[in-house]
């Protein structure tokens, strides 16, 4: 499954499907060039149980590592993934 990243200024998202009608999406804001705040994750019923939400969070973690930025997961789902995956701690704010 392809995770697509789109950023427009200080806002962006990782998604599956199309930007206009994503089947799954995780949105974020970047209040500073070294800080990414995950604010929402949503997965359609068609993709539930397929680990897509985790894949969206992992895509954000990979992006943060490449860019040298930290993540603040305000979204309850994303926070739960960070709580379970100690290997993501290096990008946690």
C-alpha positions in Angstrom: 0.0 0.0 0.0 1.4 3.3 -1.0 1.6 6.1 1.6 1.7 9.5 -0.1 3.0 12.6 1.6 1.7 16.1 0.7 2.9 19.3 2.4 1.6 22.8 1.8 3.4 25.4 3.8 3.1 24.6 7.5 0.4 21.9 7.0 0.6 18.5 5.5 -0.7 14.9 5.5 0.3 11.4 4.8 -2.5 9.5 3.1 -3.7 6.5 1.1 -5.9 7.1 -1.9 -6.3 10.6 -3.4 -5.7 13.9 -1.6 -9.3 15.0 -2.3 -10.8 11.7 -1.1 -8.3 9.8 1.0 -9.1 6.3 2.2 -6.8 7.0 5.2 -5.1 10.2 6.3 -2.9 11.5 9.1 -2.7 15.3 9.2 -0.1 17.5 10.8 1.1 21.1 11.3 4.7 22.3 11.5 4.8 25.3 13.9 8.6 25.4 13.5 10.9 23.9 10.9 12.1 21.2 13.4 8.7 20.3 15.0 5.8 18.3 13.5 2.5 18.0 15.4 0.3 15.1 14.4 -3.3 16.3 15.0 -5.6 13.8 13.4 -5.6 10.3 12.0 -8.6 8.7 10.2 -8.9 5.4 8.4 -12.0 4.4 6.3 -14.0 1.3 7.3 -12.7 -0.4 4.1 -9.2 -0.3 5.4 -9.8 -0.9 9.1 -7.8 -3.8 10.5 -5.1 -3.6 7.8 -2.6 -1.8 9.9 -2.9 1.4 7.8 -3.0 3.8 10.7 0.3 2.4 12.0 1.8 2.7 8.5 0.8 6.4 8.4 2.5 7.0 11.7 5.6 5.1 10.5 5.8 7.2 7.4 5.8 10.3 9.6 8.5 8.9 11.7 10.6 8.1 8.6 10.1 11.6 7.3 11.1 13.1 10.7 14.3 11.0 10.8 15.3 12.1 7.3 14.5 15.8 8.0 16.0 15.8 11.5 12.7 17.0 13.2 10.8 15.9 16.3 7.1 14.8 16.5 4.5 15.8 19.0 1.6 13.3 18.7 -1.5 15.2 19.9 -3.8 12.8 18.0 -4.9 10.0 20.4 -4.3 7.3 17.9 -0.8 8.5 17.0 0.1 8.9 20.6 -1.0 5.3 21.3 1.4 4.1 18.5 4.3 6.1 20.0 3.4 4.6 23.5 3.7 1.1 22.1 6.7 1.5 19.8 9.8 2.4 21.8 11.8 2.3 18.5 10.1 5.6 17.6 11.3 7.4 20.7 14.2 9.1 18.9 11.8 11.4 17.1 9.4 12.0 20.0 9.2 15.6 21.3 
